[in-house]
Amino acid sequence: MKPVKWGIISTANIGVAKVIPGMLKSKEIDIVAISSRDQKTADKWAKKLGIARAYGSYEAMLADPEIEAVYNPLPNHLHVPLTLAAAKAGKHVLCEKPIAITAKEAGKLKKARKGLYIAEAFMVRHALQWQEVRKRVAKGEIGTPRLIQVFFSYYLDDPKNVRNDAKIGGGGLLDIGCYPITVARYVFDAEPKRVTAVFDRDPEFKIDRTASGLADFGKGRQLSFAISTQTAPFQRVQIAGTKGRIEVEIPFNAPPDKPNRYFVQGMVMNEGKTHELPVSDQYQLQAEAFNRVIRGQEKADYGVKDAIQNMKILDAFFRAEKSRKWEKV
């Protein structure tokens, strides 16, 4: 396949620390440019990452005719505006999660130029460990799946960090609460019917720093999760069925230089087998899958429609915070 020429919108940490290094491992990807609102910053990262061109504005990079696709890791409130700007310039867009702040805002992406692929960057759906776990569940290895339990936390109290700015889409649910929803939809291969939640908000930042949620997927299937931006860092996923259980050890920040592992238990508690997968980089796999779609080699499984659905579920959780009741999705 002819390598796809990419441009990177901004020097956000998720991009320069994880996504771009993963993409640079691939022969199918040619990152030709990176942009920043500051030319010196763009120059610094272009040199550090070995990228040929550096632009001192996003608009200048989007005007580059050689670029076919862009990766957008800007703060949440800029996801939709810059994704639409990139699409207007004729670029395919891989936009960091969450794709918007609300489902209504995400709906604006339906007006993007036809023929362009716009997708939300949920790398977990391309990770080898999650693809294998999903196959095992689909084959009935743990019987009928009933419960998915997710715990995901980190500690961040920096008032200057965008994740702590409520006005631009900061907070735990949008930042990491979107992951439990995504993996539950992925594993159950279904959509939640209703949700409810309990939130705790930081008195200074006003962001949701801790949230616990419950989603009813129908037919006895439930997702429960707890996420926090102000507790000790930890993550784990449990998937329980009528004949067994799967535990994913590092479900979201899977290391790109070590084997990913998950544990499969039968009907004897804590007895089973740990499965170790070959070393892989989920960010590389995500971008390569994106490439195959725009080159016409694969069908797009996850596009704007899927991203809007994810936002509808997040919206329902925020409604439940206020109503303290079950909210329909």
GIURRA-V340241 format. One record per residue. RES is the residue in three letters. PSI is psi in radians with two decimals (none if undefined). OMEGA is omega in degrees with one decimal (none if undefined). Layout:
RES/PSI/OMEGA + RES/PSI/OMEGA
This chain:
MET/2.38/177.3 + LYS/2.22/-179.3 + PRO/2.48/177.0 + VAL/2.35/-179.8 + LYS/2.10/-174.1 + TRP/2.66/168.5 + GLY/2.56/-178.2 + ILE/2.14/177.2 + ILE/1.90/174.9 + SER/2.87/179.4 + THR/0.64/179.0 + ALA/2.60/-174.1 + ASN/-0.71/179.5 + ILE/-0.59/179.9 + GLY/-0.97/-174.2 + VAL/-0.43/-176.9 + ALA/-0.55/-173.3 + LYS/-0.96/-170.9 + VAL/-0.89/-178.0 + ILE/-0.81/176.4 + PRO/-0.64/177.1 + GLY/-0.76/179.6 + MET/-0.64/-177.4 + LEU/-0.25/177.9 + LYS/-0.28/-171.1 + SER/2.41/174.6 + LYS/-0.21/-179.1 + GLU/-0.05/-174.6 + ILE/2.30/177.2 + ASP/1.73/178.0 + ILE/1.90/-174.0 + VAL/-0.28/-176.4 + ALA/2.66/172.4 + ILE/2.56/-176.5 + SER/2.74/177.5 + SER/2.91/174.2 + ARG/-0.12/-179.7 + ASP/2.18/-176.1 + GLN/-0.69/-178.9 + LYS/-0.69/178.7 + THR/-0.75/178.2 + ALA/-0.76/179.4 + ASP/-0.75/-178.1 + LYS/-0.83/-176.6 + TRP/-0.55/176.2 + ALA/-0.76/178.9 + LYS/-0.77/-177.3 + LYS/-0.64/-176.7 + LEU/-0.10/179.7 + GLY/0.62/179.8 + ILE/2.35/-169.9 + ALA/-0.79/-172.8 + ARG/2.52/178.0 + ALA/2.27/-179.5 + TYR/2.44/180.0 + GLY/0.13/173.4 + SER/2.65/178.4 + TYR/-0.68/-177.1 + GLU/-0.69/179.9 + ALA/-0.71/179.8 + MET/-0.69/-179.4 + LEU/-0.38/178.6 + ALA/-0.12/-179.9 + ASP/2.00/-175.1 + PRO/-0.30/-178.3 + GLU/-0.44/-176.0 + ILE/2.25/179.9 + GLU/-0.63/-175.8 + ALA/2.63/178.0 + VAL/2.63/173.3 + TYR/2.23/-174.8 + ASN/1.72/177.9 + PRO/0.48/-178.8 + LEU/2.93/174.1 + PRO/2.72/-170.0 + ASN/-0.70/-175.7 + HIS/-0.22/179.6 + LEU/0.02/-179.4 + HIS/-0.92/-177.7 + VAL/-0.85/-179.1 + PRO/-0.78/-177.5 + LEU/-0.49/174.3 + THR/-0.74/177.5 + LEU/-0.66/178.4 + ALA/-0.70/178.7 + ALA/-0.74/179.1 + ALA/-0.65/177.6 + LYS/-0.54/178.7 + ALA/0.05/176.2 + GLY/0.37/-178.2 + LYS/2.49/167.6 + HIS/2.64/-174.3 + VAL/2.19/167.3 + LEU/1.91/-174.4 + CYS/2.36/-179.7 + GLU/2.67/178.5 + LYS/2.72/-16.1 + PRO/2.62/-173.2 + ILE/-0.30/179.8 + ALA/-3.04/175.8 + ILE/-0.52/176.6 + THR/2.85/177.4 + ALA/-0.61/178.7 + LYS/-0.76/177.9 + GLU/-0.73/178.9 + ALA/-0.55/179.9 + GLY/-0.38/178.3 + LYS/-0.41/-178.1 + LEU/-0.29/177.6 + LYS/-0.27/179.9 + LYS/0.04/179.7 + ALA/2.75/-177.8 + ARG/2.36/179.9 + LYS/2.61/176.6 + GLY/-0.03/178.9 + LEU/2.52/-179.8 + TYR/2.13/176.2 + ILE/2.18/-177.9 + ALA/2.69/177.9 + GLU/2.38/-172.5 + ALA/1.24/171.3 + PHE/1.56/-174.9 + MET/-0.41/-176.8 + VAL/-0.51/-179.0 + ARG/-0.18/178.6 + HIS/-0.08/180.0 + ALA/2.41/-178.4 + LEU/-0.68/-177.1 + GLN/-0.70/-179.0 + TRP/-0.61/176.9 + GLN/-0.68/179.3 + GLU/-0.72/178.3 + VAL/-0.76/179.8 + ARG/-0.72/178.9 + LYS/-0.72/179.7 + ARG/-0.72/178.5 + VAL/-0.77/-179.0 + ALA/-0.56/179.7 + LYS/-0.10/179.0 + GLY/0.35/-176.6 + GLU/-0.53/176.2 + ILE/0.39/-178.9 + GLY/-2.60/177.7 + THR/2.10/-179.9 + PRO/2.29/-178.9 + ARG/-0.76/-171.5 + LEU/2.41/167.7 + ILE/2.18/-179.0 + GLN/2.25/-175.9 + VAL/2.36/171.4 + PHE/2.23/-177.4 + PHE/2.11/-177.9 + SER/2.77/170.6 + TYR/2.98/179.9 + TYR/2.13/-179.7 + LEU/1.93/179.1 + ASP/0.37/178.9 + ASP/2.01/-177.9 + PRO/-0.30/-179.7 + LYS/-0.16/-179.2 + ASN/2.38/-176.9 + VAL/-0.44/-179.8 + ARG/-0.27/178.6 + ASN/0.24/179.1 + ASP/1.79/-176.0 + ALA/-0.49/-176.0 + LYS/-0.36/-177.3 + ILE/0.42/175.5 + GLY/0.44/176.6 + GLY/3.04/178.8 + GLY/2.82/-173.1 + GLY/-0.72/-175.1 + LEU/-0.80/179.7 + LEU/-0.59/-176.3 + ASP/-0.90/-176.9 + ILE/-0.28/176.6 + GLY/-0.33/177.7 + CYS/-0.40/-178.7 + TYR/-0.82/175.6 + PRO/-0.70/179.3 + ILE/-0.80/-177.9 + THR/-0.83/-177.4 + VAL/-0.55/177.0 + ALA/-0.77/176.3 + ARG/-0.67/-178.1 + TYR/-0.80/-176.8 + VAL/-0.79/178.7 + PHE/-0.39/-173.8 + ASP/0.83/-176.7 + ALA/3.02/179.8 + GLU/2.52/177.9 + PRO/2.54/178.8 + LYS/-0.64/-178.3 + ARG/2.76/-178.5 + VAL/2.78/171.3 + THR/2.86/-173.5 + ALA/2.83/171.8 + VAL/2.28/-177.2 + PHE/2.67/167.8 + ASP/2.22/-176.2 + ARG/2.48/177.0 + ASP/2.22/-176.2 + PRO/-0.42/-179.9 + GLU/-0.88/-175.4 + PHE/-0.42/-177.2 + LYS/0.10/178.3 + ILE/2.74/173.8 + ASP/1.90/-176.2 + ARG/-0.38/177.0 + THR/2.41/178.0 + ALA/2.43/172.6 + SER/2.31/-175.1 + GLY/2.75/176.8 + LEU/2.26/179.7 + ALA/2.30/179.8 + ASP/1.95/-179.6 + PHE/0.09/-178.2 + GLY/2.86/179.0 + LYS/0.57/176.3 + GLY/0.12/-176.8 + ARG/2.26/-176.5 + GLN/2.49/169.9 + LEU/2.27/169.9 + SER/2.46/-178.9 + PHE/2.72/172.3 + ALA/2.23/178.9 + ILE/2.65/179.0 + SER/2.53/174.6 + THR/0.09/-179.6 + GLN/0.76/169.9 + THR/3.01/-177.9 + ALA/2.47/-177.5 + PRO/2.24/178.6 + PHE/2.65/173.6 + GLN/2.49/178.3 + ARG/2.60/175.6 + VAL/2.34/174.5 + GLN/2.32/175.9 + ILE/2.01/-175.1 + ALA/2.33/178.0 + GLY/-3.07/-176.7 + THR/-0.23/-179.0 + LYS/0.09/-179.3 + GLY/-3.02/-175.1 + ARG/2.54/173.7 + ILE/2.30/176.6 + GLU/2.14/178.6 + VAL/2.10/-169.6 + GLU/-0.96/176.8 + ILE/1.47/-168.4 + PRO/-0.48/-171.6 + PHE/-0.84/178.7 + ASN/0.87/-177.7 + ALA/2.24/-177.6 + PRO/2.40/-178.9 + PRO/-0.06/-175.8 + ASP/0.14/179.0 + LYS/2.70/177.3 + PRO/2.41/173.9 + ASN/2.50/-175.6 + ARG/2.56/171.4 + TYR/2.73/-173.8 + PHE/2.34/178.0 + VAL/2.15/-179.9 + GLN/2.54/172.7 + GLY/-2.36/-176.2 + MET/0.10/173.8 + VAL/2.12/-172.0 + MET/2.24/175.5 + ASN/0.19/173.8 + GLU/2.28/-178.3 + GLY/-2.62/-175.6 + LYS/2.38/173.3 + THR/2.24/180.0 + HIS/2.28/-178.4 + GLU/2.23/-176.6 + LEU/2.76/177.4 + PRO/2.64/177.1 + VAL/2.29/179.7 + SER/2.85/179.6 + ASP/1.96/-175.7 + GLN/-0.45/178.7 + TYR/-0.62/173.4 + GLN/-0.81/-178.5 + LEU/-0.65/178.5 + GLN/-0.85/-178.5 + ALA/-0.64/178.5 + GLU/-0.67/176.6 + ALA/-0.70/177.0 + PHE/-0.77/178.5 + ASN/-0.79/-177.1 + ARG/-0.57/177.5 + VAL/-0.84/-176.0 + ILE/-0.31/175.0 + ARG/-0.01/176.8 + GLY/0.28/-179.0 + GLN/-0.34/179.0 + GLU/2.73/175.1 + LYS/2.54/179.4 + ALA/1.91/178.1 + ASP/-0.52/-174.9 + TYR/1.88/179.8 + GLY/-2.61/-177.4 + VAL/-0.71/-179.0 + LYS/-0.78/178.8 + ASP/-0.72/-179.6 + ALA/-0.70/178.2 + ILE/-0.71/178.3 + GLN/-0.72/177.8 + ASN/-0.68/179.1 + MET/-0.59/177.4 + LYS/-0.65/179.0 + ILE/-0.76/176.9 + LEU/-0.73/177.0 + ASP/-0.73/-178.5 + ALA/-0.66/176.8 + PHE/-0.71/177.9 + PHE/-0.61/175.3 + ARG/-0.65/-179.9 + ALA/-0.54/176.3 + GLU/-0.73/-176.8 + LYS/-0.71/-175.7 + SER/-0.43/-174.9 + ARG/0.56/180.0 + LYS/3.07/170.3 + TRP/2.40/178.2 + GLU/2.32/177.2 + LYS/2.57/179.0 + VAL/none/none
